[in-house]
Structure formats: structure tokens, C-alpha cells
Amino acid sequence: MTVRIGLYFGSFNPIHNGHLIIANHVAEYGNVDKIWFVVSPQNPLKETKSLLNEYDRLHLVKLAIQDNERFHASDIEFKLPRPSYTIDTLTYLSEHFPQHQFKVIMGSDSFQNIGRWKNHDVLLRDYELILYKRPGFEVTGTNSNVTMLAAPLLEISSTYLRTQIRDKKSIRYLTPDIVADYIHENRYYL
């Protein structure tokens, strides 16, 4: 039996409730069986100076999702050449897990930059994309491999959380308590 996996790529620096709400919505409405949070060690389109160590970010993801059997934290990109390119990860996963069907979860903001992605034409041709709408980033002219979802969104970001932490402000209710406590105990992002 084919297992449909929604791949949610991200730095998760740190993971927050906005990520979890989107993942849960895709799990419910995106025609997938499981969501894999693929922690990216290095996004080729983002700066890395404020990036927490990838194993620490992976641990925070594991803490955040530990009570949801449909969610899985993946370190697959830790083992692949860097920087991480989505198409390379998909190729690797498709070869090593032929029993799974992989779909890519992304925001409409990321989709607007897809022309800058490595082998984006192959990605669009061979893989289904599940897009969630982001305000101000409308998507038009998609193909049959693209599914649009209107997931509930929170106006929070990992950048905002890092700023709150540096300013010694609370991040309670922005990320699961277990994640907030672990960040505080380990003095991450200070």
C-alpha cells in the first residue's frame, strides 16, 4: 500500500505554532497520510548567521510533534550534499522509499520564487505540490499537480520568536510550552 507523505521543508529556526497549524491542516485536508517535517540544515536562499545548529532544531521539532502520530521529524537533508535542494532530496527519497508517494508542502510566497529553484521544471512535472495561501502572494496559472489549501495562518514567524527571545520577552503561546521551556533552559538564540 502506498503511503502518501507530505514533506514540509523548513529551517524551523525555531518551530512555532504557525508551522504546526499548517501541518495539521494539510494532514486533514491535503490528501496525505503523514507529514514529515524536513529540517533543512542550510537553505540556499536564506542567510545562515542566525541559524541554530541543525541537531538542536531537529530536537525542537521532535519535542513539538511528539504527541502526533501522523507527524515525523526528518533529518534526511543532514546526510545529503549542501546546500540542500528540494529536488535532490525528493530524488533521494523517491529512490530509497519507492513505497511512498511524496508531496511538497509550501506557502504561496515560496511558490512565487519557484523559478529560482534547482530543476523547478522537474519538480513541477513529477511531484504534487500542496500550497497554502499567504496574504499578498496570489497564485495563478498552476497545473494539475498543484493543490491549493486555505490553511488558517498565524502572523508569527521564527524571526519574530528569535527577536522576542533576544529581547528577553515571553514566547509562550507562540510555540508549544515544551519547546519554549527547552529554548529557555538551553539559552538558545540569546
C-alpha positions as CSV (number, residue, x, y, z in Angstrom):
1,M,0.0,0.0,0.0
2,T,1.3,3.4,-1.0
3,V,1.8,5.9,1.9
4,R,1.2,9.5,0.9
5,I,3.8,11.7,2.6
6,G,3.5,15.5,2.8
7,L,7.0,16.9,3.0
8,Y,7.1,20.2,5.0
9,F,10.6,21.6,4.4
10,G,12.0,24.4,6.6
11,S,14.7,25.7,8.8
12,F,12.3,25.6,11.7
13,N,14.5,28.1,13.5
14,P,12.7,27.6,15.8
15,I,9.5,25.7,15.1
16,H,6.3,27.6,16.2
17,N,2.6,27.1,16.4
18,G,2.1,28.6,12.9
19,H,4.1,25.7,11.4
20,L,2.0,23.2,13.4
21,I,-1.3,24.7,12.4
22,I,-0.4,24.5,8.7
23,A,0.9,20.9,9.1
24,N,-2.2,19.8,10.9
25,H,-4.4,21.5,8.3
26,V,-2.5,19.7,5.5
27,A,-2.8,16.4,7.4
28,E,-6.6,16.9,7.5
29,Y,-7.3,18.3,4.0
30,G,-4.2,17.6,1.8
31,N,-4.9,14.0,0.9
32,V,-1.8,12.8,2.8
33,D,-1.3,10.0,5.4
34,K,1.7,11.6,7.2
35,I,3.6,14.8,7.4
36,W,7.4,14.7,7.5
37,F,9.0,17.9,8.9
38,V,12.2,18.0,6.8
39,V,14.7,20.1,8.8
40,S,16.9,21.9,6.3
41,P,20.5,22.3,7.5
42,Q,21.0,25.1,5.0
43,N,18.5,26.8,2.8
44,P,20.3,28.1,-0.3
45,L,18.0,31.1,-0.5
46,K,18.4,32.2,3.2
47,E,21.1,33.6,5.4
48,T,22.6,31.2,7.9
49,K,24.1,33.6,10.6
50,S,21.2,33.3,13.0
51,L,20.7,29.5,12.4
52,L,20.7,27.3,15.4
53,N,22.6,24.0,15.0
54,E,20.6,21.6,12.8
55,Y,20.5,18.9,15.5
56,D,19.2,21.3,18.1
57,R,16.5,22.5,15.6
58,L,15.6,18.8,14.8
59,H,15.3,18.1,18.6
60,L,12.9,21.1,19.0
61,V,10.8,19.8,16.1
62,K,10.7,16.3,17.7
63,L,9.6,17.9,21.0
64,A,6.9,19.9,19.3
65,I,5.3,17.0,17.4
66,Q,5.9,14.1,19.8
67,D,2.2,13.7,20.6
68,N,1.0,13.5,17.0
69,E,1.4,10.0,15.4
70,R,0.9,11.5,11.9
71,F,3.9,13.8,12.2
72,H,7.6,12.8,11.8
73,A,10.8,14.8,12.2
74,S,13.2,14.0,9.4
75,D,17.0,14.6,9.3
76,I,17.3,13.3,5.7
77,E,18.9,16.5,4.4
78,F,21.7,16.3,7.1
79,K,23.0,13.3,5.1
80,L,22.8,14.9,1.7
81,P,25.2,17.4,0.0
82,R,24.9,21.0,1.0
83,P,23.2,23.4,0.3
84,S,20.0,21.4,0.3
85,Y,18.0,21.5,-2.8
86,T,14.4,20.2,-2.7
87,I,14.7,18.3,-6.0
88,D,17.8,16.4,-4.8
89,T,16.0,15.4,-1.5
90,L,12.9,14.3,-3.5
91,T,15.0,12.2,-5.8
92,Y,16.8,10.6,-2.9
93,L,13.6,9.9,-1.0
94,S,11.8,8.5,-4.1
95,E,14.7,6.1,-4.8
96,H,15.0,4.9,-1.2
97,F,11.3,4.8,-0.3
98,P,9.6,3.7,-3.5
99,Q,6.6,2.6,-1.4
100,H,5.8,6.2,-0.6
101,Q,4.3,9.0,-2.7
102,F,5.9,12.3,-1.8
103,K,4.1,15.7,-2.0
104,V,5.7,19.0,-1.2
105,I,4.0,21.4,1.2
106,M,4.8,25.1,0.6
107,G,3.4,28.6,1.1
108,S,2.3,30.6,-1.9
109,D,5.1,33.0,-1.1
110,S,7.7,30.3,-1.7
111,F,5.8,29.1,-4.8
112,Q,6.3,32.6,-6.3
113,N,10.1,32.0,-6.2
114,I,9.9,28.5,-7.6
115,G,11.5,29.7,-10.8
116,R,14.8,30.2,-8.8
117,W,14.8,26.6,-7.5
118,K,17.1,24.0,-8.9
119,N,15.3,21.9,-11.6
120,H,12.0,23.5,-10.7
121,D,10.5,22.2,-14.0
122,V,11.2,18.6,-12.9
123,L,9.7,19.3,-9.5
124,L,6.5,20.8,-11.0
125,R,6.3,17.9,-13.5
126,D,7.0,14.9,-11.3
127,Y,5.7,15.9,-7.8
128,E,2.4,17.1,-6.4
129,L,2.6,20.4,-4.5
130,I,0.3,21.4,-1.7
131,L,0.2,25.1,-1.4
132,Y,-1.2,27.1,1.5
133,K,-2.2,30.7,0.8
134,R,-0.1,33.5,2.2
135,P,-1.6,37.0,2.3
136,G,-0.3,39.1,-0.6
137,F,1.0,36.1,-2.6
138,E,-1.7,35.1,-5.0
139,V,-1.0,32.1,-7.2
140,T,-2.4,31.8,-10.7
141,G,-1.9,29.5,-13.7
142,T,-0.9,26.4,-11.8
143,N,-1.0,22.9,-13.2
144,S,-2.9,19.7,-12.2
145,N,0.0,18.8,-9.8
146,V,-0.8,21.8,-7.6
147,T,-3.4,21.7,-4.8
148,M,-4.4,25.0,-3.1
149,L,-5.4,25.0,0.6
150,A,-6.7,27.8,2.6
151,A,-5.0,26.9,5.9
152,P,-5.5,29.1,8.9
153,L,-2.5,31.3,9.4
154,L,-0.9,33.0,12.3
155,E,1.0,36.2,11.9
156,I,4.1,34.9,13.6
157,S,7.5,33.9,12.3
158,S,10.6,32.2,13.6
159,T,12.4,35.6,13.1
160,Y,9.8,37.2,15.5
161,L,10.4,34.4,18.1
162,R,14.1,34.9,17.9
163,T,13.7,38.7,18.4
164,Q,11.4,38.0,21.4
165,I,14.0,35.7,22.9
166,R,16.8,38.2,22.4
167,D,14.7,40.9,24.0
168,K,14.0,38.6,26.9
169,K,10.3,38.5,26.2
170,S,8.0,35.5,26.5
171,I,7.3,33.2,23.6
172,R,4.6,31.4,25.5
173,Y,1.6,30.6,23.2
174,L,3.7,31.1,20.1
175,T,5.3,27.7,20.3
176,P,4.5,24.6,22.4
177,D,5.4,25.1,26.0
178,I,7.9,22.2,25.9
179,V,9.7,23.9,23.1
180,A,9.7,27.3,24.8
181,D,11.0,25.7,28.0
182,Y,13.8,23.9,26.2
183,I,14.9,27.0,24.4
184,H,14.9,29.0,27.6
185,E,16.8,26.2,29.6
186,N,19.4,25.9,26.9
187,R,19.7,29.7,26.3
188,Y,19.2,29.3,22.6
189,Y,19.0,32.5,20.4
190,L,20.4,34.8,23.1
